[in-house]
Amino acid sequence: MIEKHLNRREVEEIVGLSRASIYRLMERGEFPRPVRVTSKAVRWPESSIAQWIVERAQVAS
């Protein structure tokens, strides 16, 4: 099965964070790193974003 990959705008919508917040969290090692698909484009595996959401919910509770 081929996994879906999300672009930055899709990730922003799903997690409810701005581009700046996402990249700030990535710098601190607190957000999944994207996969480079071309010299100008990156994508996040949908499963890594889903896992991050679950982990964040567990920390909050």
C-alpha positions in Angstrom: 0.0 0.0 0.0 1.4 3.4 -0.9 1.3 6.0 1.8 -0.1 9.4 1.2 2.2 12.3 1.6 1.0 15.8 2.7 2.2 19.2 1.5 2.9 22.0 4.0 -0.5 23.6 3.6 -2.3 20.3 4.3 -0.1 19.8 7.3 -0.9 23.3 8.6 -4.6 22.6 8.2 -4.5 19.2 9.9 -2.4 20.3 12.9 -3.6 23.8 13.2 -0.2 25.4 13.3 1.4 28.0 11.1 4.4 27.4 8.9 6.7 29.3 11.3 5.4 27.2 14.2 5.9 23.9 12.3 9.5 24.8 11.4 10.3 26.1 14.9 9.1 22.7 16.3 11.2 20.9 13.7 14.3 22.8 14.7 13.7 21.7 18.3 13.2 18.1 17.2 9.5 18.2 18.3 7.8 17.8 14.9 8.4 15.2 12.1 10.8 16.1 9.4 9.5 16.1 5.8 10.8 14.1 2.9 12.3 16.0 0.0 10.5 15.0 -3.2 12.0 17.5 -5.6 14.7 20.2 -5.2 11.9 22.6 -4.2 9.2 20.5 -2.7 8.9 18.6 0.6 6.1 16.3 1.8 5.3 14.7 5.2 4.2 11.1 5.4 0.6 11.1 6.6 1.4 8.4 9.2 4.1 10.6 10.8 1.7 13.5 11.2 -1.0 11.2 12.7 1.5 9.7 15.1 2.6 13.2 16.2 -1.0 14.2 16.8 -1.5 11.1 19.0 1.7 11.7 20.9 0.9 15.4 21.5 -2.6 14.4 22.8 -1.0 11.9 25.2 1.4 14.6 26.6 -1.5 17.0 27.0 -3.5 14.6 29.1 
